[in-house]
Amino acid sequence: MGQPIELIAGLGNPDPEYLATRHNAGFWFADALAAKLGATFRNDKKLEGLVADTELDSQRLRLLKPTTFMNHSGRSVAKALNYYKIPSDRLLVVYDELDLPPGRAKLKFDGGHAGHNGMRSIIEHVGSTFWRIRLGVGHPGDRERVVGHVLHRASADEERSILETIAYAIDALGILVGKGEQAAKNDLHSHQAAADESES
C-alpha cells in the first residue's frame, strides 16, 4: 500500500544569486517535479512561498518552495499545512544533505535535523513526524568550510550527479505514493547501485 503525500516542500534560498548553489537542491527537485507533472508555481504571499497545484497517482498534490530563506523555512511550511489542512505525516520535505555524496539520496520518515537549518526550522514549527528526501551534495571535509560549500555552485560533474539523483528520486516518490516506503527505498538503492557499477 502506498503512502499518501499531499504537500511537498523543496528547500532553498529565493534570491537569484543562490539558485544554482548546492543549498538549493530542494528547489531543483520541486522545479523538476513541477515540470514533469505540468504544474506552474505562483507566488502566495500568505503562505510565504511559491506554490503549485497538481496531481500524482490521481491524488491532489501541492508543491511549495518557501520564500522565507532557508533558516525560516518552517514558517512557510507550517502556514501551508495549516491552510490546506494537511497533517504533517503527509508532508515530504526535500533538501540538500552534506553527509551524502553527490549522486546519493535517502528517503526516511521522522528524525532530527542533523544541523540543517531549514530542517531545524521546520521541526520547530511542525514537529518531526514527516517524510524527507535528502539529496547528497557532499561535505567539504572541514566544518569551517561548510557554509561556503553549500552556498556555492557544485562542479559540473557533481551538479550533473545531483540532477540525475533528482530524476530518480522523483521516480521513487511515485513508487512511495503507489507502493509504499520499502519499494521506494529499493528503487533508490537500485539506481545508486547501477550508478556505482557504471562508474567502476
ROMIKOL-157294 format. One line per 3 residues: number of its first residue (from 1); their letters; for each residue x, y, z of C-alpha. Coordinates in steps of 0.02 Angstrom, whole numbers. Each point is the difference from the previous one (the first is absolute). Last residue first. Example, Ala and Ser with C-alpha at 12.3 -4.5 7.8 and 13.67 -1.06 7.14 Angstrom:
<pts>
2	SA	684,-53,357 | -69,-172,33
</pts>
This chain:
<pts>
200	SES	1680,63,-588 | -106,153,-39 | -137,-99,-90
197	EDA	-10,-122,145 | -17,138,128 | -141,80,-102
194	AAQ	-90,-167,-10 | 15,-21,188 | -68,175,23
191	HSH	-150,-34,-110 | -33,-166,88 | 9,82,172
188	LDN	-123,137,-47 | -121,-132,-65 | 19,-106,156
185	KAA	-37,153,106 | -159,32,-100 | -56,-182,17
182	QEG	33,9,187 | -99,160,24 | -161,-37,-90
179	KGV	-70,-64,-165 | -85,145,-89 | 48,155,98
176	LIG	174,-64,42 | 19,-64,-180 | -39,172,-70
173	LAD	124,75,121 | 130,-127,-56 | -16,64,-179
170	IAY	26,177,64 | 154,-63,93 | 57,-71,-167
167	AIT	-1,171,-83 | 70,88,153 | 148,-119,0
164	ELI	37,44,-181 | -3,185,49 | 119,-30,145
161	SRE	119,-101,-110 | 2,136,-133 | 36,129,134
158	EDA	145,-106,63 | 75,-15,-174 | -19,187,-38
155	SAR	74,48,168 | -124,54,132 | -58,180,15
152	HLV	32,93,160 | -107,28,155 | 15,-181,57
149	HGV	190,1,-2 | 23,175,70 | -105,-46,150
146	VRE	89,-167,24 | 179,67,-9 | 31,14,187
143	RDG	-64,-177,24 | 142,-66,-108 | -22,-150,-115
140	PHG	-94,97,-134 | -151,-115,22 | -100,-68,-146
137	VGL	-159,63,-84 | -109,-152,37 | -187,23,-17
134	RIR	-98,-41,157 | -181,-49,-28 | -112,30,150
131	WFT	-164,-63,69 | -84,80,149 | -15,-28,187
128	SGV	133,123,60 | -102,140,77 | -92,138,-93
125	HEI	85,166,41 | 162,-50,88 | 18,-150,-116
122	ISR	-16,115,-151 | 130,122,67 | 128,-136,38
119	MGN	-31,-72,-173 | 45,165,-80 | 149,19,116
116	HGA	75,-170,-41 | 98,-51,156 | -53,-183,-3
113	HGG	-185,54,-4 | -70,-147,97 | -105,-150,-48
110	DFK	-169,-42,-76 | -27,-99,-160 | 142,-44,-117
107	LKA	58,9,-180 | 184,14,-43 | 85,70,-154
104	RGP	172,-26,-75 | 81,65,-160 | 93,139,88
101	PLD	71,-69,162 | -109,-17,155 | 45,81,166
98	LED	-25,177,-65 | -185,-27,-40 | -101,120,-107
95	YVV	-189,6,22 | -167,-79,-42 | -143,8,126
92	LLR	-149,-119,-17 | -160,38,96 | -140,-126,22
89	DSP	57,-43,178 | -13,187,40 | -189,0,-17
86	IKY	-69,106,-144 | -134,131,36 | 44,99,-159
83	YNL	25,161,99 | 79,-84,151 | 123,-104,-100
80	AKA	44,149,-109 | 25,116,149 | 111,-128,86
77	VSR	106,-21,-158 | 21,188,-19 | 57,28,180
74	GSH	106,-156,-1 | 108,66,-140 | 71,137,113
71	NMF	186,-44,-13 | -14,-37,-186 | -63,167,-61
68	TTP	-183,46,27 | -48,-32,-182 | -56,-178,37
65	KLL	-14,-112,-155 | -161,-98,13 | -83,-136,-105
62	RLR	-179,-55,26 | -64,-171,-48 | -174,-64,-41
59	QSD	-1,-188,-24 | -23,-86,-168 | 175,-78,14
56	LET	72,175,20 | -106,154,-28 | 37,186,-13
53	DAV	-11,165,93 | 153,113,7 | 62,114,138
50	LGE	137,130,17 | 19,49,181 | -42,114,145
47	LKK	-168,-88,24 | -98,164,3 | 112,68,-139
44	DNR	-42,-138,-123 | 113,16,-152 | -47,-116,-142
41	FTA	84,-160,-57 | -56,-91,-156 | -40,-186,-12
38	GLK	24,-113,-153 | 38,-154,105 | 179,-21,-63
35	AAL	32,187,8 | -68,11,177 | 110,-147,52
32	ADA	155,81,-75 | -38,167,84 | -31,-82,169
29	FWF	161,-101,-14 | 101,152,-49 | -74,96,147
26	GAN	58,-139,116 | 174,8,-78 | 8,184,47
23	HRT	139,-18,129 | 115,-65,-138 | -5,169,-88
20	ALY	-80,37,-169 | -144,105,69 | 103,92,131
17	EPD	37,163,-92 | -179,4,-63 | -67,26,177
14	PNG	-126,-133,56 | 106,-110,116 | -38,-186,0
11	LGA	-113,-137,63 | -122,-106,-101 | -165,-23,91
8	ILE	-115,-139,-60 | -179,1,64 | -134,-135,-16
5	IPQ	98,-162,14 | -102,-158,28 | 115,-151,26
2	GM	-33,-148,-112 | -64,-172,45
</pts>
